[in-house]
C-alpha cells in the first residue's frame, strides 16, 4: 500500500494516515512491499508512524531475515528521538484524533473552526500523538530485541551492537 495506490480518473489522492498505519500493522512476511518502503512512505507523507506499526514491520523483517531494513528503521527511529523529533506515535491517540477530525467535519463549520484554533499552536501532529517516555522506551526495547534476533539469524550481530 502506497500513497499512489488510491487512483481514479487518472489522478491520485493521499491515503488516510490511519489506514496506512493499520496496513503496516497487518503486513505479513513475504509481501510484495518491503517493510522499509512502507515505513518510509509513512514518514514521507505524515512524518510519523505508530509504535504498533513499527514493531510489526520489525517483526516482518525478523521473519524474512531482512536485517538491512530492520537496522535502517531502528536507526531512523533512534536518530529522531536523539534529535528530539520522535517519529513514533501512539495509535490510540491517532484513532482518537481521527474520531475528533471526523466529528468536526460532519458537525459543520463551528466545530472545525474551534478545532483549528485549538490546534494551531500544537502542530505538527506528533505533539498531540507523542508516546510517553515509558512507551517510547518499551517500544525501543522491543525493537532492539527484534533487531538483535534478526541480525543474529544472519550472522550480523555486530550491526545490532552498533545501535546500542
Secondary structure, DSSP 4 states (H G I P E B T S, - for coil): --TTS-EETTEE-PPPHHHHHHHHHH--TT-SS-HHHHHHHHHHHTS-EEHHHHHHHHHHHHHHT-HHHHHHHHHHHHHHHHTT---EE-HHHHHHHHHHHHHHHHH-HHHHHHHHHHHTTT-STHHHHBPPHHHHHHHHHHHHHHHHHHHHHTT-HHHHHHT-
